Amino acid sequence: MSDFLDLGISEELNGRLNSIGITEPTSVQKKVIPLIAEGRNIMFQSETGTGKTFAYLLPLIEKIQKEDNPKKEVKILITSPTYELAGQIKSQIQLVSSLKCALCIGGAPISRQIEMLKEKPVIVIGGSSRLLELIHLKKLKADSVEALVLDEADRLLSPELREETIGLMERLPQKVQLIGNSATVSDFTRKTLEKARSSSTENGNPVELVELPPEDILRSKITHWAIFAEKRDKIDTLRSFINAVKPEKLIIFTSRTDQIENITSKLKYRKIECEGISGKSDKKERKTYFDRFKSGKLKILVTTDLASRGLDIPGITHVVQMDLPESTDFFIHRAGRTARAGQKGFNCVIGDEVELNKYASLEKKLKIKVFPKVLYSGKLLAPEEIEYKE
């Protein structure tokens, strides 16, 4: 199968893909599109940056557009763990389709979202909690839904979001096609989805786990650096790194929400333009900064792990991790914000002795090569280069 037409995607939809520069399906799209088109319940795992969103969107959109007399009801629910990812999914739908869709997320007025549902969207994207709330209020008809997508299923079934996500699955009829995706799939996620469609097994439609062979993006496309800095010196080290490397587009991660303001204020004081967002940021402010960063008007964004899941931001050349997350999966998702769509990128950890020891363990576990770096005379150098100059 060499193009989307071979996968059953119509000429019209194929033309729209071509207009945005997408001409060849990725490996995950080749594998997943036919399965979803057949109505199968699946959980598919593929690395970051491999085209998972269009892998499920295209066959679902195609199915709706083929209907002779489509009813103006909600046919597809897509739930995501963050506001930013939900907004990105909506944007991708609008790139290839004129189907009406609505964004229903928590933290925004539910009254406005109820009004949007009166406009008869066929696709609704949002957080599990808000979608479940709208169903309970009888503003969103569960019986009309034909497919439920869990985008970043591992995150949606993490302890803090698990109850609402499982509640949403239980509230929908068993006949609803269940589609999950993630760059990593835990045993808990797999078992939960299997249980959610256990009775479907009798009908020959259990949840299938589809794993794509790793494309080795973490090792082949991303160069990993390590810079030592004591905790008190980390932001100064970051500033020196930015001045030395002059990244075209940089995303900076920290695990601590209270560090966002600290990092951004100190960088701005040194005349380095940047903005910061976290889960506690105002939704409107988050959208403004995120849109500016995505468009390239803002070159540096500081954030917590809320932005490391699933977001496809073009042109990120560098990632800096100001600490190491507790989860290896989060490290992978952070690093995976660069080297998208076949490009190459750089992932740098600025850490103290304890963190760099942990980084060394990750190096072995993930089979990546980490290059130690030193900031010297305004340049980023390997330690041996400094010794040579001396």
N, C-alpha and C positions, 0 to 999 in steps of 0.2 A: 504494500500500500504506500503510494508515494505522495498522495495529497489528500486533502479533506473530502474531495468528491468520492474517492474510493472508500471512505469511511461512512458514506451515506449522508454527508452534509450537502445541502442544496446549493445550486449555483449562486442563488441570491446571497446566502449566508457566506459562501466561499468568497464571493466578490467583496463583501464587507471586510472579511479577514484580510484579503489582499490589499485593500485600501489603507489598512493600518500596518502594512508591512509583514503580515503573517501569511506565509505561503506554504510552509511545510509543517505537518504535525510533529510534535515531539514524541518521544518513545512512550511516555505515559498517556498521551492523547490517542496514539495508535492502539494501545492496549485497552483503554477504559471506555472510549466512546462507543464501540460496538456493544459492550456489556450493558452500559446504561441504556442504550437505544433498545435493547431487548427487554428492558424492565427489570433487570437483575438487581438484587440488594447487594451492594458491595462496600467494602472498606479498602481504599487503595492507599498505598504508602509509596511516596516518591520524594526525592531530595528537594530542597528549596530551589526555586528558580527553574523548575522543569515544566511548568505550564499546567499545574493541577486545576486551576480555576476554570480555564476554557475546556479542560477535559470533561468536566461535568456540565458546564453551561451549554456548550454547543448541542449535545444530543437532547437536552431538556428543552431548549429553545426550539430546536428543529421539530420536536414532537408537538409542541403547542402550535407552531406555525402551520403544521400539516393538517390540523383539524379543520374539517369543512365548515362546521357551524360552531365555532368555539363559544362557550358560555363565558360571560364576563364575571368569572369567579377567581379566587386565589387558587392557583394550581400548584405553585411551587413555594415552599418555605426554605429559606437559606439562613442558618444561624451561624454566627461567628463570635469569637471571644472579645473582640474589640470594636469600638466605633469606627476606627480608621479602616480596619479590614472590611467591615460592612459597607462603608462608603466606597471603597475600592471595587468591591464586587459589583455594586450598582453601576459604577462608571464603566466597568467592562461589559456589562449587559448593554448599556446604552451605546457602546461603540459598535456593536454588531446587530442590534435589534431595536425595533420601535415599540416592542412590547411594554406595556405600562408596568412600572415597578414602584414599590414604596419602601422607604427606609423607616423601620420602627425600632428605636433603640431606647434603652433606659437613660435617665438623666435629662430627657427632653420631654416637653409637655405631651401627655398621652392624648389630650383633647385634640391636638392638631393631627396626631397620627390616626385617630378615629375618623377625622374628617377626610384624610387621605384614603382610608379604606373605603369610604363611600364613593370614591372615584373609580372603583372597580379595578384595582391592579390585579395582574395575573401572577406576579412574582412579588413576594414580600421578603425583605432581608432585615435581620435584626438580631438582638440578643435573645437567648432562650427565655430569660425571665420576662421580658416585655412581650414576646410572642405568646407565651403561656398566659400572661395576664389578659391580653386581648381576646384570647380564646375563652377564658373564664367569664369575661364580660360580654361574651356573645357578639363581639364586634368583628371577630375573625372566625369564619366558619371552618371548623376542622374537617367536616365531612367532604368539603370540596377539594381538599388538598390531595394531590396525586404523588408528590415527591417531597421528601425532607432531606436537605443536605446539611451535614455537620462539617463545616469548613474549619479545619484545625481541630479535629475530633479529640485528640489527646488533651488539648487545652480546655475544651468544652467539658471534658469529663474529669478535669482536675478537681480536687476537693472543694475549692471555692465556687465552682460553677456546676458541679455534678448534679446536685438536687434538682435544679431547674431544667437542665438538659434532659435528664431521665424523665422528669415530669412531663416535658413536652413530647417526648417519644411515646410515653404511655397514654397521653391524651389523644393522640392521632390514631386512626383506624389501622389495623394490621395490614390492610391492603396497600397502604402508602409505601411507595418505593423508598428505601432507606439508603442513602449514599453518604459515606464518610470519607474524609481524606486527611492526611497529615504527613509531615516529613518523618515522624517517628510514631510507632504504634506500640503502646504498652499492652501487656497481657490483660490488664483491667479493661482497657478500651475495647479490645477484641472480644472479650467475654461478655461485656455489657451489651455490645451491639448484637452479638449472637443471641443473647437472652431476650433482647427487645424484639427479635423476629423469630423466636423459637418455634412458635406455632406455624410460621411460614414454612418450616422444614417439611411439614406434612404435605404442603402444597408444592413442594419441590423448589422453593425459592428462599433458601437460607441466606444469611449474610456470608459472602465470599471475601476472603482476604486476598487482595491482589498486591503483590510486592514487586516493584520494579528493580532490576539490577542497579546498584549504585553507579552513578556516572562519575563518581570520584571528584566532584566539584571541590570538596573541602581540601583535597590533596593536590589536585592537578591545576585548579584555577585560582586558588587563594594562596598568597604568600603570607606566612605567619611570623610575626615579630614579637619579641619580648623586651621590654624596657624596665629596668629596676628603678624603683623610687619608693622612699619611705612615705607612709600615709600623708604626713604633713606637707610633702613636696610634690604630691601627685599632680595637682592642678598647674603648678609652675612647669612641671615636666610636660604636661599636655600642651601648654602654651608654646613651649620651646619646640615640641614636636610639630605643631601646626605651622609655626614660622619656618621650620627647616624643610618640611615636606611639601607645604603649600597644596594640600589636597584639593582636587576639583570639587568633590562632594563628600562630606564626612558625616557619619553618624556616630555619636558617642553614647555608650551605654554605662549606666550605673544601676546597681541593685537597690540603692537607697533613694527614695523619693525626696528626702530632705537635702540631698546633695545636688539636685537639679538647679535650684536657685543659687547655691554656692558656686557651682561650676560656671553657670552662665554669667553671673555678676562679675566674677573675677576675669573671665575672658573679655567681657565687654569693657571692663576697666582698662584692659590692655589693648583696646581698639580692635578686638576680634569680633566681628558680627556673628551672632548666634542666637538661637532661641531654645527654650526647653519645654517639654511636655511630659506629663505623667498621668496616671489614672485619676489623680485628684485635680487636674487642671480643668478649667472651664471648657465645656464642649465646644463653644464657639471659638475660643482661643486656640484650642487644640486643632480644630479644622483649619483655621487661618494659617497657623505655623506649618502644619503638615502640607497644606496645598502649596505654600510658598516654597517649601523644601522640595516637594515633588516636581514643581515647575522649574526649579533651578534658581529662582530669585533669592532663596536663602541657601547658603552653601554648607552651613554647619547646624546640625540639630542634636540636642542633648535629650536623652530620654531614658526611661526605665524599660523593662522588658515588655511593656505593653506593645511596643512597636516592632518587636523582633519576630512576631508570629505572622507569617503568611504575606506580609506586605511586599508588594513588588514596586519598588521605587527605582526608576531608571537612573543609571549613571552614578551610583554610589561607588566611589573609587577606594575609599578607606573606611574601615570600622575600627574604633578604639574602644576597648573594654577597660573601664576604670577599676574593675574588680572582676573576680570570677564568680559566676552564678553557682548556686548549690547544685543545680542539675546540669549534667552533660548535654542534655537535649537543648537547654537554653543557650549554652555556649555555641552549639551547632547552628541554632536559629539566628543568634546574633551575628556570627561570622557570615552566615548565608545571605545577609542583606547586601553584600557585595558580590561581584562575579556573577551577575545575573545575565541571562540571555546570551550565553557564550562568551561574555567578557571576562577579563581577569581583574583581581582586586587584592587588597591588603587588609589583613586583620592583625591589630596590634593590642597586646595586653600590657598595661602599665600596672605593675604589681610590686608589692614588698616581698621580702624573702619567703614568707609563708605562701603567698599567692603564686610566686614563680615556681616554688617546689610543687604546688598543686598543678600548675601549668605543665611542668615536666612530666607528671603522671598522666595528664591528658594527652600529651604528645605521644606517649607509648600506647595508650588505650585507643586513640583514634588513628594511630599510624600516620601522623602528620610530622612535618619537619619544621621546628621552630628555630628561627634565627635570632640570637641575642643582638641587640642594638644599643648604641650609646649615643647620646647627644653631645657633640663636641664641636666647638667653634662654629655654632650655627648650622651644623650639618648632622644628619643621621648616618652613623657609621657603624661598621662591625668593629668589635673590640680590637681585632688584630690590625685594622687599618690605623687606629690611633697609635698602637705600638710601633707600626712601621714608620709613621710620620715622625715620631720621637727619635 
